[in-house]
Every structure is written in C-alpha cells, then in structure tokens.
C-alpha cells in the first residue's frame, strides 16, 4: 500500500512541479497544468494518463484503476486506488504523468540523471560514466 505522504514526497522532487491546494484538494502542477491530484479522502490519486490507454487499463485492472467522471473524460486523466498499488508502480505512474506535462528536454534530462550508471573501474574507484575504465 502506498501513502499520500509517499506520493507527495516523490512529486515534490520532480523538476518544475509544485504543490497547490484547490478547494481543499492537494494537487501538483507544472506551470498551470495539473499532473497529479489527491482525493479529499486521500484514498485515490488522479494522474495524467494517455487517453488511448485508459479503457484498456481500467478493464484489465478494475481493482486499481477507474475512469474519471464523465465531464473529465476529455482530459488525459485516470484515477488510481492507493491501497491497490505498490511503491514502484506509484513511482512509474507519477513520473509518467509528470512527463506528459513538462517539456521533452526536461523529461529527457530527468531520465538521464536517473539512469547514470555506476561502475567500479579497474582502479577500484566508482565512476559515474559507463565509458570510463
């Protein structure tokens, strides 16, 4: 099970993301675009999600995912039950939602920073580059 604190802690680390409260609901934005919203009862989160995949995901895992209300179907959005996902799935969903609203170069820089391989060189010291030995 994932907690709201874990979701928010991750969202706060994402470049250009900031937290706002709107009518008693916690949301995370990049500029004015919301990519994550926590329900008032803190049991679900709404996240930016590709429209084309929503129905497939909801039908395949209805215990985890639900469609947004009908008036919000025009947006790239899906709802996720926090008690039905683990930390890695939460991380993937939040980061992917964030990537939908930031410029591509910001998402690419984030991916590159997260994927910096660490290898032990022949001299026995840590190296930040996969090419150095």
N, C-alpha and C positions, 0 to 999 in steps of 0.2 A: 504494500500500500504506500502511496505517495502522499505527503502532506503539502498543504498550501505553502508552508514555510520553505520547503524544498523547491517547489515550483518558482516562488518569488525570488529565492536566493539565486537560482540559475538565471532567471530573466534579468535580474539586476546586473549580471556580469556581461550581458550581450552589448556590444558596441552600439551606441546611439539609442538604446532602449531607455525608457524612463517610466516610472510608475505614477499613475493618477488615480484619484477616487472620483467616480461619476455616480451620483445618486446612490451612494453607499456601496458601490461595487468597485472592487480593485481591478484596474486594467493596466496593461503595459502597451506603450506606443513607441513608434519610431516616427518622428515628426507628429503628424496628426492621425496616422494610420494605426489602428488597434490590431495587434497580432496575438494578444492573449488577454482573456478576461476570466476572473474567478467568480463563480456564482456567489450570491449573497450568503447562502448556507454553507459555502466552502466545500461542497461535495463534488462539484464538476468544474471543469475549465472549458472555455471556448477558445479555439485556436484557429489561426489562419490555416486553411487547408484547401487543396485544389478541388474545385467543383466536380471535375470529371471522376474523381476517385471516391467522393463522399458516399454515394449509394452502395458501391461495392464494399467499402469498409464497414458501413453500418449493417449491411446484410450479412457479412461474414462474421462480424463480432458485435452483435447487438448488446451484449452484456458490458461492452466497453464504450461504444460509440453511439451517439444519437444525432439526428439531423437538428439543425436549429429550427426555431419556429418558422412558420411559413413566410412571414414578412421578411425574414432574414436569409431566405434561400438564395436571394440574388447575390449575396456576398460569398466570398471564398471562406467558408466557416464550417466548423464541426464542433460538437460537444463531446467531452471525454469524462468518464467517471474516474475520479482519482483513486478510489479503492479497488479499481479493476486493472490498474497498470503498475508496472514496476519502475524503478528509477531510470533505467536505461531507456525504456520506451517513452517515459515522460521527457527525458532529455532530447531524444530524437524528435518528438512531436513539437516541443517548444522551439528548438533550434530551427527545424524546418519551417515552422510558422514564421519565425523571425526572418529567415532568409527570403521569404516571399515579399517582405516589405522594405528591405534595405536594398541599396544599390548593389548590383552584382559584384563590383570590385570590393565592397565591404564584406560580403559573404565569402568571397574567394580569399581575402586576407585572413579572415577568421579561420577558414578551413586550413589554410596553410600554417597558421600559428598552432592549431590543434594537432596537426599531423607531422610536426617537426620530429623526425626520427632521432633517437638517441642510441648511439652505438659505442661500444668500447673499442678504442683504437688499439693498434698494435703496441703503443707505448703504455697502455693501461689507463689512459685518461678518457673521460667522457667527451664525446664530440656531438655537436649539435647538427652536423651535416652528415648525410649518408654517404657523401662523396669523399670525405676526409679519412684517411688512414695512413 
